[in-house]
Amino acid sequence: MFEIIATIADVAPGEDGDYSAEIDPATLLPWIEAANAAGIYVVIDLQPGRTDFLTQAQRYESLLRRPNVGLALDPEWRLKPNQVHLQQIGSVDATEVNAVGDWLSGLVRSEDLPQKLFLLHQFRLSMLRNESAIVMDRSELATVIQMDGQGSQAAKDETWSAVTAAAPPGTPFGWKNFYRVDDTLLDPADTMAKVPTPVLVSYE
């Protein structure tokens, strides 16, 4: 899996005032085509700032129509109207997540696409508001909460315990290892020894 941050949280508001720098889909297309040729699945990651996730996801519809492209939402960078990046951790409500899930699952059906990966990043409980209301069982989407906390393994384990305990039973979780900012890089055996067992492991 190759994750591309398509919209990047920005300290400046930009011309549209959303504090998010959007990469043109045409710029990303060669990367996606190369990944497809190599048999690699691509995930488009969104950091929307003051706009909403659905608006940004629809900007990349042409890419999401491809069978090897999934979608990730990064609530850390979802701002309220009076917020700016790096002064607080952002969040998103289940209603907005479900709106994206409804749209993306509809795209899968209309284009007769294989099931798409739909990642929700989380390292604080506050990032996914009303989490129990998030629809996790759409057949068109493999919806996974990706625990992407970083730093010491003790802190990451504490975060893992908190976010997995708060989610509805049976919620699929992913784990992220960071090459540079984790104090110790877990080996595959230790990573897969987490409880619950991660259904997805990524590296950054």
N, C-alpha and C positions, 0 to 999 in steps of 0.2 A: 504494500500500500504506500502510495506517495501522496502526502497531504500538501496542498498549495493554499497559502493564505491569499485569497483573492481580493479581500477588502481588508485594509490594514488600519488599525487604530492610529489616529493622528492627533498630535497636540494642537494642530491648527484646524480651524473649522472648515477650511476649503471654500470653494465657490458655492457649494450647495449647503454649507453650514452644518454638515452632519458629523464632522470630526472623524471621517473615515475616508481613506484613499482607495478608490475602486480601480482595480486593474482592468483594462479593456479585455473582454472575452477573446478578441482576436489575438491578443498577446499571449494568452494562455493556451490557445489551440495547438500550437506546435508541440508544447510539452505534453499535452493530453494525447495527441496522436503518437508521439514517440513512446509514451508509456503504454499505450494500447498495443503498439507493435511489439513491445517487449513483454507483453502479458501482465502488465502492472495496473492495478486498480488505483484510480485517482480520487481523492476526496477534496472538494472545494470547501475551504474554511472561511467563515464570515465573521468579521469584527465590525459591527454596524454603527458604532457610535450612537448618535442621536436619531438615526432612522431605525426602521424596524427590520427584522430578519426576512420577512416575506418580500418586502420591496427589493432588498438586495438579492435574495435568491432568484427572483424572477428576472433580474438583470442577466443571470447566467443560464437562462433556460436553454439556450442553444447548446451549451455544453452539457447540461444535465439531461438532455435528450439522448446522450450517448450512453451505451450500456456499461462502459467502464468508469463512470463518474458518479460518485456519491456526494453527500453534503454534510458539513459539520457546522454547528452553531456554537459560538464562543461567548456565553453570557457575560464573562468577565469584562467585555468591551461593549456591552449594551448599556447606553447611558440614558438617564432621565433628562428632561429638557434643561435642567439647571446644572447638570454635571459635566465635568471634563475628565479626561483620562488621567490615571495615576493618582488621583486624589481619593478614590474609593474603588471598591470592586463592584462592577456592574451586575445586573441581574435581568432575568426575563420571566414573565408569567407563563403558566401553562397554556393560557388562551393563545398567546402568540406562537408558542412552540407548536400547538395543535394546528394552527392556521397554516404553518409551513408544512407540517406533515400531511394535512389534507391536500394541499396543492401538489406536493411532490408525489404522493401516492396516486393522485389523479393523472399526473404526467406519466407515471409508469404504466398505468392502465391504458391511457389513450395511445401511447406509443408502443404498446406491447413489449415493454422492456423487462429484463430480469430484475429481481428484487434489488433495491438499492440500499446501501449503507447510509444510515441517518444517525450521525454522532451528536451527542449533547455533552459538551465539556463542563466539568464541575470539579471544584476543589473546596467549595464552601457550601453549606446547606442553603444559604441565602441566595445563591446564584440561580437556582431553579425554584421560583415561587409557586406554591400550590402544586408541588411535584406529583402528588398522588393523582392529580387530574390529567397528567400527560398521558396521551394514548400511546401505549407501547406495543400493541398487538396487531398493527396493520400488516396484512400479508404481503403488501407491496414493498414494505420497508423493513430492514433489519435495524431496529432502533436500539442503540447502545449508549449508556452513560459512560463517558470516558473520564476517569479520575486522573487529572493531569496536574496534581500538586507536585512541587519540586522542593529540593533541599535535602534535609537529613532523612534517613530511612525511618527514624522514630516519628518524625512529623508526618511523613507520608503514610505510615501505618495508622496513625491516629486519624488522619483525614479519611483514609480508606474505610476504617471502622465506622466513622460517623456517617459518611455518605451512603454506604451500603446498608447500614442499619435503618436509615431514615426512608429508604426507598421501599415501594411495595414488594412483597415477596416474589422472587423469581425474576426480578429486574436484571437484564444482562448488563454486566459492567466490563469496561476495558481499563487497562493500566498503561501508563506512559512512563518510560525510563528516559532520563535526560543525561546525555553524555557529559555535559560540562557542569551543570548546576546541581546535580545530585551529588551528595558527599560520597556515596558509594554506588557504583553501577551494579544493579542486581544481575546475577546470571540467570539463564532461562529457567533453571530448576527452582530457584528461589522466587522468581516472578510467578511461576505457575503454581507455587505452593500457597499463594494468597487464598483466603477464604472470604467470599466465594471465589471460585476459580475464574480468572478473567477469560472472557470470550474473545478478546482482542488485545494485543500488545503492540504498542508502537514506540518508536525511538525518535528523540529529537536532540 
